[in-house]
Amino acid sequence: MSAGVPPRTRGETEVRAQRPPAARAVVLPPQRLVHDVTPGGVALLLAAVAALVWANSAWGEAYVRAWETPLAVELGSYRFGMTVHHWVNDGLMAVFFFAVALEVKREALEGHLPRVRTAALPVAAAVGGMAVTAGLCLAAAGG
């Protein structure tokens, strides 16, 4: 292939072969880490366990204080501030669900779910998860 063809249109092996060995040793490990879901899942699991242990320990009050710590972004005279709790709920969760939506779109267009038949079970599971959650919320709220 010609050198003018963007890397995304060439095979991964061909692109790696064209990089100098030093670049392959420095660039490829972080790329693999970013594209592999295992490290992110392990980090999320460890963070959840640490938060549960911290919140239910003798230092639980410090956990609540850390969660309610004000955090602000200032640009000149403009100040936008919320608690860490609100930053996570309003900001990071929006980014998380946006990333999930992009991943679902990628899987639907070029991954394992391009056909309705292969996508039916994951779609049914997602709809069921939302329906069960909504049902539990309605039952807890008394209708």
Order of alpha helices (4+ residues) and beta strands (2+ residues): alpha-alpha-alpha-alpha-beta-beta-alpha-alpha
